[in-house]
């Protein structure tokens, strides 16, 4: 099978790494890819948002399956364009991708499906959560426990230049739950937990994600998919917008049961980096059968091991990005047995340099969270570029409990 993977981040590198292991893969092409992804397939200088360019590339290469990583192209309708022109696509239509593209749409679907979600507030008062309605690269949510935080959150939401709403603050442990869907059926993946805040102790601004681990001991992913994903998939299908792709629920585990605080229309980042190393079976086959309309017979299970991912960022992230700083130590990190997924890197005069906010993801797999965590940090400590930093507490509590 010839595959075109769309995207250029750490999530896409993890997907490329996993797809490259599939016996059914004949060619892997990526657009635009990154220097890490180039180790597994051929990269092409076509942007993820360039639908016509991707369509022309896919036809020129004789692509059998397109796997779309990022949310923005999906919300913009890239899946529709490619399908209309005869391609199989793992990724939802624009209509189904509104589950991430519009928080108000997602709320409406969840209410119709009977899935618990925080209530929208008619008057903004703390404690509450201010949320941008549309895409905001993981930075459109503001948790407000005081009036000062609420004032700041409202100003920040207004600055995004899109509609927003205020909802009740639901307290509990967060978990990311994923399912592969063909529009009707759902195959659960191991649950993961990510760390959104920039600094240790869950302090600082929200980011795209500073690390993750999987599995989550207290979570039964099969039960949550039954309670959350399948009713939502059925509701989307009832509306004539069946969801094909990876449906990702952000779930808050409260004393009153699970509440869904968000849906996403794609694999998580950096959760994917912790999940895919644990998967056994035919990953490419599962994506392909989902795109073709019947994932029910997919051969996909998880090992009994655990994975921890540490994200290395530029010094100014998330307020700014880092460009052009030489990167050292990746080979040394990989020599420990860890996986290093490229997220914001580029080649300049054949030298690897920074090119983004989140630069690298270091993932380690071992028998327990504690052992995987120790290995991930040992590998991350070998990587350096000017201003590089990472949180030191990723999966700490899970490792202690375990």
C-alpha distance (Angstrom), angle and dihedral (degrees) to the residues before:
residue distance angle dihedral
X1 . . .
X2 3.81 . .
X3 3.80 111.1 .
X4 3.79 131.9 -165.9
X5 3.81 112.8 -160.1
X6 3.80 114.5 -161.9
X7 3.80 119.5 -149.8
X8 3.78 143.0 49.3
X9 3.82 109.6 -131.1
X10 3.77 140.2 95.9
X11 3.81 91.4 -84.7
X12 3.79 90.7 55.5
X13 3.81 91.9 47.3
X14 3.81 89.3 53.7
X15 3.82 90.4 48.7
X16 3.81 91.3 47.8
X17 3.81 90.9 49.6
X18 3.80 90.7 51.9
X19 3.80 96.1 42.8
X20 3.80 90.7 50.4
X21 3.81 88.8 63.0
X22 3.82 93.6 58.5
X23 3.77 116.8 110.8
X24 3.79 90.0 -146.6
X25 3.80 93.8 59.4
X26 3.79 115.9 105.0
X27 3.83 99.3 166.7
X28 3.80 133.4 8.1
X29 3.79 118.3 -159.5
X30 3.79 125.3 178.8
X31 3.79 132.7 -162.9
X32 2.91 116.0 -130.4
X33 3.82 95.5 -21.3
X34 3.79 124.6 167.6
X35 3.82 137.3 -114.2
X36 3.80 91.8 -82.4
X37 3.78 94.0 48.6
X38 3.83 88.7 50.0
X39 3.81 87.9 70.1
X40 3.81 89.3 67.7
X41 3.79 104.5 34.1
X42 3.78 147.3 -3.1
X43 3.81 114.7 -71.5
X44 3.80 122.0 -146.9
X45 3.83 125.9 -162.6
X46 3.81 95.8 -119.7
X47 3.81 118.0 123.8
X48 3.79 119.6 -123.7
X49 3.82 89.7 -122.1
X50 3.81 94.2 52.4
X51 3.79 100.6 96.5
X52 3.79 96.9 173.6
X53 3.79 90.9 47.4
X54 3.80 91.7 50.5
X55 3.79 91.1 47.2
X56 3.81 92.1 52.2
X57 3.80 91.1 46.0
X58 3.80 93.1 49.4
X59 3.80 92.6 50.4
X60 3.80 92.9 45.3
X61 3.81 91.1 52.3
X62 3.81 96.3 42.1
X63 3.80 91.8 -121.7
X64 3.82 118.2 -164.9
X65 3.82 98.5 -169.5
X66 3.80 133.8 20.3
X67 3.82 116.2 -156.8
X68 3.83 112.3 -164.7
X69 3.80 115.0 -155.9
X70 3.85 109.0 -179.5
X71 3.79 125.9 63.8
X72 3.82 100.2 -136.3
X73 3.84 96.3 68.4
X74 3.81 90.5 45.8
X75 3.80 93.3 51.3
X76 3.81 88.3 46.9
X77 3.82 90.7 56.1
X78 3.78 105.4 -104.4
X79 3.80 90.5 142.0
X80 3.80 91.2 56.8
X81 3.80 92.8 49.9
X82 3.80 93.6 50.1
X83 3.81 94.3 44.6
X84 3.80 92.6 48.9
X85 3.77 86.7 58.0
X86 3.78 96.4 52.8
X87 3.81 103.2 -92.9
X88 3.80 128.1 132.5
X89 3.80 109.5 -126.4
X90 3.78 132.1 -166.7
X91 3.79 98.9 -151.3
X92 3.81 134.3 69.9
X93 3.77 131.5 -90.6
X94 3.79 118.9 -99.9
X95 3.80 89.6 -102.3
X96 3.81 93.4 53.3
X97 3.83 91.9 40.7
X98 3.80 87.8 64.2
X99 3.81 84.0 85.9
X100 3.82 82.5 82.2
X101 3.78 100.5 19.9
X102 3.81 93.7 62.7
X103 3.79 124.6 32.4
X104 3.81 90.0 -164.4
X105 3.82 90.8 54.1
X106 3.80 90.3 49.7
X107 3.82 90.9 50.0
X108 3.79 90.4 51.7
X109 3.81 92.3 49.7
X110 3.81 92.7 47.8
X111 3.79 92.9 49.5
X112 3.80 90.6 50.5
X113 3.82 90.6 46.8
X114 3.80 93.9 47.4
X115 3.80 94.6 -118.5
X116 3.84 113.8 148.5
X117 3.81 114.1 -115.7
X118 3.83 132.7 162.9
X119 3.80 113.8 -82.4
X120 3.79 120.6 -109.1
X121 3.83 112.7 -116.8
X122 3.79 121.3 -135.0
X123 3.81 91.2 -156.7
X124 3.81 123.3 41.0
X125 3.79 111.1 -126.2
X126 3.80 130.6 143.3
X127 2.93 135.3 -66.7
X128 3.79 92.8 49.8
X129 3.80 144.7 109.4
X130 3.81 124.0 -112.9
X131 3.81 112.5 -151.9
X132 3.77 132.7 -173.8
X133 3.79 109.0 -130.5
X134 3.80 96.3 -137.3
X135 3.79 138.5 40.7
X136 3.80 116.5 -48.1
X137 3.83 104.5 162.3
X138 3.79 91.7 -104.5
X139 3.80 92.6 -55.2
X140 3.80 102.4 94.4
X141 3.81 99.2 89.4
X142 3.81 123.0 90.1
X143 3.80 120.7 -173.9
X144 3.80 108.2 -152.8
X145 3.80 119.7 -167.7
X146 3.81 96.5 159.2
X147 3.80 135.4 38.7
X148 3.81 90.8 -109.4
X149 3.81 90.6 53.8
X150 3.80 90.2 47.3
X151 3.81 92.1 51.2
X152 3.81 89.9 49.7
X153 3.81 91.9 45.1
X154 3.78 93.0 51.7
X155 3.81 91.0 49.5
X156 3.81 91.4 48.6
X157 3.81 92.2 47.9
X158 3.80 91.9 49.1
X159 3.82 89.5 50.4
X160 3.80 89.7 60.6
X161 3.80 88.2 68.5
X162 3.79 97.7 -134.2
X163 3.81 137.2 96.4
X164 3.80 116.9 -77.7
X165 3.78 138.2 -179.8
X166 3.79 138.9 -155.6
X167 3.79 122.0 -126.5
X168 3.78 137.8 178.6
X169 3.79 117.6 -82.5
X170 3.80 109.0 -114.4
X171 3.80 114.0 -163.3
X172 3.79 125.6 -146.6
X173 3.79 144.6 85.7
X174 3.80 115.8 -47.1
X175 3.79 122.8 -134.4
X176 3.81 134.3 174.5
X177 3.80 115.0 -134.0
X178 3.80 121.9 -170.1
X179 3.78 135.6 -168.5
X180 3.80 132.1 -179.3
X181 3.79 110.1 -133.5
X182 3.80 136.2 -169.0
X183 3.81 91.8 -166.3
X184 3.80 94.9 -82.4
X185 3.80 111.5 26.5
X186 3.81 126.4 57.9
X187 3.81 131.5 -153.0
X188 3.84 112.9 -162.5
X189 3.80 120.8 -134.3
X190 3.81 125.2 -158.2
X191 3.79 112.8 -75.1
X192 3.80 118.7 -113.1
X193 3.78 138.1 -166.3
X194 3.79 122.2 -141.6
X195 3.80 132.4 -166.9
X196 3.78 112.9 -131.6
X197 3.80 103.4 177.0
X198 3.79 118.9 91.2
X199 3.80 99.3 -129.6
X200 3.79 141.7 43.9
X201 3.76 116.7 -76.1
X202 3.82 91.2 31.8
X203 3.79 90.4 -75.2
X204 3.79 128.9 146.3
X205 3.79 133.0 29.9
X206 3.78 126.5 -26.0
X207 3.79 116.5 -92.9
X208 3.77 136.9 -174.9
X209 3.81 86.3 -92.5
X210 3.82 134.7 -58.8
X211 3.80 99.0 -152.7
X212 3.79 145.3 -32.6
X213 3.76 145.7 -156.2
X214 3.78 137.2 -154.6
X215 2.98 143.6 -122.5
X216 3.81 107.0 29.8
X217 3.79 107.5 -143.4
X218 3.78 98.3 -146.8
X219 3.81 95.1 48.3
X220 3.80 128.7 89.0
X221 3.80 101.1 -159.3
X222 3.81 93.4 -168.9
X223 3.82 91.7 56.6
X224 3.80 93.3 47.1
X225 3.81 92.2 48.5
X226 3.81 88.4 51.7
X227 3.80 91.6 50.0
X228 3.80 99.6 39.5
X229 3.78 117.1 15.2
X230 3.77 101.2 40.9
X231 3.84 95.7 52.0
X232 3.82 90.3 47.1
X233 3.81 92.2 47.3
X234 3.80 89.5 49.9
X235 3.82 91.1 50.0
X236 3.80 92.3 49.1
X237 3.81 90.3 49.3
X238 3.83 90.1 48.2
X239 3.82 88.4 55.6
X240 3.78 90.5 53.4
X241 3.81 94.0 -107.5
X242 3.82 105.8 103.8
X243 3.80 113.6 -169.1
X244 3.81 117.1 -125.6
X245 3.79 116.1 -177.8
X246 3.80 138.4 34.3
X247 3.81 112.4 -23.1
X248 3.80 110.1 -159.9
X249 3.79 121.5 -165.4
X250 3.79 121.4 -164.7
X251 3.79 102.2 -148.7
X252 3.80 131.5 -168.2
X253 3.80 112.4 -152.7
X254 3.80 104.4 -146.8
X255 3.79 134.4 172.1
X256 3.82 86.1 -102.3
X257 3.79 93.4 53.2
X258 3.82 134.4 -92.2
X259 3.82 120.7 -27.1
X260 3.80 122.6 -169.6
X261 3.79 109.9 -134.7
X262 3.81 95.4 176.7
X263 3.78 145.1 -1.0
X264 3.78 125.7 -145.9
X265 3.78 127.1 -163.1
X266 3.82 98.8 -140.7
X267 3.78 145.3 33.2
X268 3.80 114.8 -56.2
X269 3.77 125.3 -108.3
X270 3.06 118.2 -116.4
X271 3.84 93.0 5.4
X272 3.81 92.2 70.5
X273 3.79 89.8 59.9
X274 3.82 88.9 60.9
X275 3.81 97.9 38.4
X276 3.80 105.9 48.3
X277 3.84 95.8 56.0
X278 3.82 87.0 60.5
X279 3.81 96.1 52.2
X280 3.78 122.1 104.6
X281 3.77 126.7 -169.9
X282 3.77 131.5 38.3
X283 3.82 106.4 -26.3
X284 3.80 93.7 172.2
X285 3.80 90.2 47.6
X286 3.81 90.7 53.1
X287 3.81 92.7 51.6
X288 3.79 91.1 45.1
X289 3.80 95.7 50.2
X290 3.81 90.4 46.8
X291 3.80 90.0 53.6
X292 3.80 90.3 48.5
X293 3.80 94.1 50.7
X294 3.81 109.9 -99.2
X295 3.80 120.9 73.1
X296 3.81 94.0 156.1
X297 3.81 94.1 104.1
X298 3.80 96.7 45.2
X299 3.79 115.8 140.5
X300 3.80 102.5 -137.1
X301 3.79 126.7 135.8
X302 3.80 135.6 152.8
X303 3.78 131.2 -119.7
X304 3.80 122.5 -120.4
X305 3.80 90.0 -112.6
X306 3.81 130.0 100.8
X307 3.80 133.3 -128.6
X308 3.81 132.5 -155.2
X309 3.81 125.5 -167.7
X310 3.81 125.1 -161.5
X311 3.82 117.7 -164.8
X312 3.80 117.7 -144.4
X313 3.80 112.9 -154.5
X314 3.75 140.5 -178.7
X315 3.79 117.0 -91.2
X316 3.82 94.7 -106.3
X317 3.81 97.3 46.2
X318 3.03 128.2 159.4
X319 3.82 93.0 18.1
X320 3.81 92.4 46.8
X321 3.78 143.6 2.9
X322 3.79 134.5 -121.8
X323 3.78 123.1 -123.8
X324 3.78 131.6 -176.2
X325 3.81 101.6 5.1
X326 3.83 111.4 140.3
X327 3.82 113.9 -116.3
X328 3.81 121.9 -141.3
X329 3.79 134.8 -177.8
X330 3.81 104.7 37.5
X331 3.80 93.7 122.1
X332 3.79 90.1 48.8
X333 3.80 90.3 50.8
X334 3.80 92.0 49.0
X335 3.81 90.8 48.4
X336 3.83 87.2 69.0
X337 3.81 89.5 62.7
X338 3.79 94.4 -103.4
X339 3.80 123.4 132.6
X340 3.81 117.9 -121.3
X341 3.79 113.2 -158.6
X342 3.81 117.6 -166.4
X343 3.80 115.9 -130.7
X344 3.81 107.6 159.8
X345 3.80 108.3 13.7
X346 3.79 136.8 123.2
X347 3.78 139.5 178.5
X348 3.79 118.5 -112.5
X349 3.80 116.0 -179.6
X350 3.82 87.8 -18.2
X351 3.80 91.1 -55.5
X352 3.79 122.5 117.3
X353 3.81 112.2 -119.7
X354 3.79 138.6 169.2
X355 3.80 120.2 -87.5
X356 3.79 111.6 170.5
X357 3.78 146.1 7.4
X358 3.78 102.7 -75.8
X359 3.79 103.0 43.0
X360 3.82 109.6 175.9
X361 3.80 139.0 4.3
X362 3.80 118.8 -148.1
X363 3.81 114.6 -158.9
X364 3.79 128.0 -175.3
X365 3.81 128.9 -175.6
X366 3.79 124.7 -155.8
X367 3.79 142.4 142.6
X368 3.81 94.7 -80.6
X369 3.80 139.1 21.3
X370 3.81 89.3 -111.5
X371 3.80 93.6 54.2
X372 3.81 93.7 42.8
X373 3.80 89.9 48.9
X374 3.78 92.9 51.5
X375 3.80 91.3 50.5
X376 3.81 93.7 46.2
X377 3.80 92.7 53.1
X378 3.79 92.6 44.1
X379 3.81 88.9 55.3
X380 3.81 94.8 42.6
X381 3.80 90.6 53.7
X382 3.80 89.4 64.2
X383 3.81 94.2 60.5
X384 3.78 121.4 84.5
X385 3.79 142.3 173.6
X386 3.78 129.6 152.9
X387 3.81 109.6 -69.1
X388 3.81 94.8 3.5
X389 3.78 115.9 160.0
X390 3.79 142.3 163.2
X391 3.76 138.4 -178.0
X392 3.79 114.5 -91.5
X393 3.81 96.7 -153.3
X394 3.80 104.8 61.2
X395 3.84 108.6 142.9
X396 3.81 91.1 -7.9
X397 3.80 96.0 134.1
X398 3.81 92.8 43.9
X399 3.79 90.1 51.3
X400 3.81 92.2 50.5
X401 3.82 93.5 47.5
X402 3.77 92.2 47.0
